Amino acid sequence: MRLDAGRIADLRLVANAVASIPLWMDDVAAKFNGRPLTDETIDAVADAMTSAVSPVRATLLPPTYRKSMIAVMTRRALREIRDGAAVAV
């Protein structure tokens, strides 16, 4: 992600461990460009990612668990980026 004055300027999202290959989520990411990177936006991105994936039944962990982890990992990554960007002025 690239931020411009606290707003999302370029967001790239990938869902992994839900299909046989990583899934680039360009359509989901495009919806959030220009928005401020607030907790509300982070939650909206995580919810959109969760809605967009349908994990396959090809691994040890159940699809419902892996789908819920998409939201958890998305929130963690975006908050880490936001908080790191605020410190590295």
Contact map, one row per residue, 1 for C-alpha under 8 A:
11100001111100000000000000000000000000000000000000000000000000000000000000000000100000000
11110001111000000000000000000000000000000000000000000000000000000000000000000000000000000
11111111110000000000000000000000000000000000000000000000000000000000000000000000000000000
01111111100000000000000000000000000000000000000000000000000000000000000000000000000000000
00111110000000000000000000000000000000000000000000000000000000000000000000000000000000000
00111111000000000000000000000000000110000000000000000000000000000000000000000000000000000
00111111100000000000000000000000111110000000000000000000000000000000000000000000000000000
11110111111000000000000000000001111110000000000000000000000000000000000000000000000000000
11110011111000000000000000000000110000000000000000000000000000000000000000000000000000000
11100001111100000000000000000000100000000000000000000000000000000000000000000000000000000
11000001111110000000000000001101100000000000000000000000000000000000000000000000000000000
10000000011111000000000111001000000000000000000000000000000000000000000000000000000000000
00000000001111100000000111011000000000000000000000000000000000000000000000000000000000000
00000000000111110000011110000000000000000000000000000000000000000000000000000000000000000
00000000000011111100011110000000000000000000000010001000000000000000010000000000000000000
00000000000001111110111000000000000000000000000000000000000000000000000000000000000000000
00000000000000111111110000000000000000000000000000000010000000000100000000000000000000000
00000000000000111111110000000000000000000000000000001111000000100110000000000000000000000
00000000000000011111111000000000000000000000000000000011000000000000000000000000000000000
00000000000000001111110000000000000000000000000000000000000000000000000000000000000000000
00000000000000011111111000000000000000000000000000000000000000000000000000000000000000000
00000000000001111111111100000000000000000000000000000000000000000000000000000000000000000
00000000000001110010111110000000000000000000000000000000000000000000000000000000000000000
00000000000111100000011111000000000000000000000000000000000000000000000000000000000000000
00000000000111100000001111111000000000000000000010000000000000000000000000000000000000000
00000000000110000000000111111100000000000000000000000000000000000000000000000000000000000
00000000000000000000000011111110000000000000000000000000000000000000000000000000000000000
00000000000010000000000011111111000000000000100110010000000000000000000000000000000000000
00000000001110000000000011111111100000000000100000000000000000000000000000000000000000000
00000000001000000000000001111111100000000000000000000000000000000000000000000000000000000
00000000000000000000000000111111100000000000000000000000000000000000000000000000000000000
00000001001000000000000000011111111000001000100000000000000000000000000000000000000000000
00000011111000000000000000001111111000000000000000000000000000000000000000000000000000000
00000011100000000000000000000001111100000000000000000000000000000000000000000000000000000
00000011000000000000000000000001111110001000000000000000000000000000000000000000000000000
00000111000000000000000000000000011111001000000000000000000000000000000000000000000000000
00000111000000000000000000000000001111111100000000000000000000000000000000000000010000000
00000000000000000000000000000000000111111100000000000000000000000000000000000000000000000
00000000000000000000000000000000000011111110000000000000000000000000000000000000000000000
00000000000000000000000000000000000011111111000000000000000000000000000000000000000000000
00000000000000000000000000000001001111111111100000000000000000000000000000000000000000000
00000000000000000000000000000000000011111111110000000000000000000000000001100110000000000
00000000000000000000000000000000000000111111111000000000000000000000000000100000000000000
00000000000000000000000000000000000000011111111100000000000000000000000000000000000000000
00000000000000000000000000011001000000001111111110000000000000000000000001000000000000000
00000000000000000000000000000000000000000111111111000000000000000000011101100000000000000
00000000000000000000000000000000000000000011111111100000000000000000001000000000000000000
00000000000000000000000000010000000000000001111111110000000000000000000000000000000000000
00000000000000100000000010010000000000000000111111111000000000000000011001000000000000000
00000000000000000000000000000000000000000000011111111000000000000011011000000000000000000
00000000000000000000000000000000000000000000001111111100000000000000000000000000000000000
00000000000000000000000000010000000000000000000111111100000000000000000000000000000000000
00000000000000100100000000000000000000000000000011111110000000000010000000000000000000000
00000000000000000100000000000000000000000000000000111111000000100010000000000000000000000
00000000000000001110000000000000000000000000000000001111100000110110000000000000000000000
00000000000000000110000000000000000000000000000000000111111000100000000000000000000000000
00000000000000000000000000000000000000000000000000000011111001100000000000000000000000000
00000000000000000000000000000000000000000000000000000001111100000000000000000000000000000
00000000000000000000000000000000000000000000000000000001111111000000000000000000000000000
00000000000000000000000000000000000000000000000000000000011111000000000000000000000000000
00000000000000000000000000000000000000000000000000000000001111101100000000000000000000000
00000000000000000000000000000000000000000000000000000000101111111100000000000000000000000
00000000000000000100000000000000000000000000000000000111100011111110000000000000000000000
00000000000000000000000000000000000000000000000000000010000001111111000000000000000000000
00000000000000000000000000000000000000000000000000000000000011111111100000000000000000000
00000000000000001100000000000000000000000000000000000010000011111111110000000000000000000
00000000000000000100000000000000000000000000000001001110000000111111111000000000000000000
00000000000000000000000000000000000000000000000001000000000000011111111100000000000000000
00000000000000000000000000000000000000000000000000000000000000001111111110000000000000000
00000000000000100000000000000000000000000000010011000000000000000111111111000000000000000
00000000000000000000000000000000000000000000011011000000000000000011111111100000000000000
00000000000000000000000000000000000000000000010000000000000000000001111111110000000000000
00000000000000000000000000000000000000000000000000000000000000000000111111111000000000000
00000000000000000000000000000000000000000100110010000000000000000000011111111100000000000
00000000000000000000000000000000000000000110010000000000000000000000001111111110000000000
00000000000000000000000000000000000000000000000000000000000000000000000111111111000000000
00000000000000000000000000000000000000000000000000000000000000000000000011111111100000000
00000000000000000000000000000000000000000100000000000000000000000000000001111111110000000
00000000000000000000000000000000000000000100000000000000000000000000000000111111111000000
00000000000000000000000000000000000000000000000000000000000000000000000000011111111100000
10000000000000000000000000000000000000000000000000000000000000000000000000001111111110000
00000000000000000000000000000000000010000000000000000000000000000000000000000111111111000
00000000000000000000000000000000000000000000000000000000000000000000000000000011111111100
00000000000000000000000000000000000000000000000000000000000000000000000000000001111111110
00000000000000000000000000000000000000000000000000000000000000000000000000000000111111111
00000000000000000000000000000000000000000000000000000000000000000000000000000000011111111
00000000000000000000000000000000000000000000000000000000000000000000000000000000001111111
00000000000000000000000000000000000000000000000000000000000000000000000000000000000111111
00000000000000000000000000000000000000000000000000000000000000000000000000000000000011111
